[in-house]
Amino acid sequence: MRGSSPRGVEEIDETVLTEVTAWGTYEANVRNIHDWPYTASILRQLLASLISPAIVYLIKVVFGV
């Protein structure tokens, strides 16, 4: 048995290093993405502001005001 490392180990090491670096870069990019700015509370308020005029109009039509 020879004491030296098998042929191509350096290439495998470089490939692994490249893949790990790519995953690290990908993770950093994912962590830097800004969250969607609309929370559940904001969406409820937006929905209420869109629906309330329709409800008021329907009440006016039903009661003839």
Secondary structure as the mmCIF struct_conf table of DSSP 4:
data_model
#
loop_
_struct_conf.conf_type_id
_struct_conf.id
_struct_conf.beg_label_comp_id
_struct_conf.beg_label_asym_id
_struct_conf.beg_label_seq_id
_struct_conf.end_label_comp_id
_struct_conf.end_label_asym_id
_struct_conf.end_label_seq_id
BEND BEND1 GLY A 3 SER A 4
HELX_LH_PP_P HELX_LH_PP_P1 SER A 5 PRO A 6
TURN_TY1_P TURN_TY1_P1 ARG A 7 GLY A 8
HELX_RH_AL_P HELX_RH_AL_P1 VAL A 9 ARG A 31
TURN_TY1_P TURN_TY1_P2 ASN A 32 ASN A 32
BEND BEND2 ILE A 33 ILE A 33
HELX_LH_PP_P HELX_LH_PP_P2 HIS A 34 TRP A 36
BEND BEND3 PRO A 37 PRO A 37
HELX_RH_AL_P HELX_RH_AL_P2 ALA A 40 PHE A 63
TURN_TY1_P TURN_TY1_P3 GLY A 64 GLY A 64
#
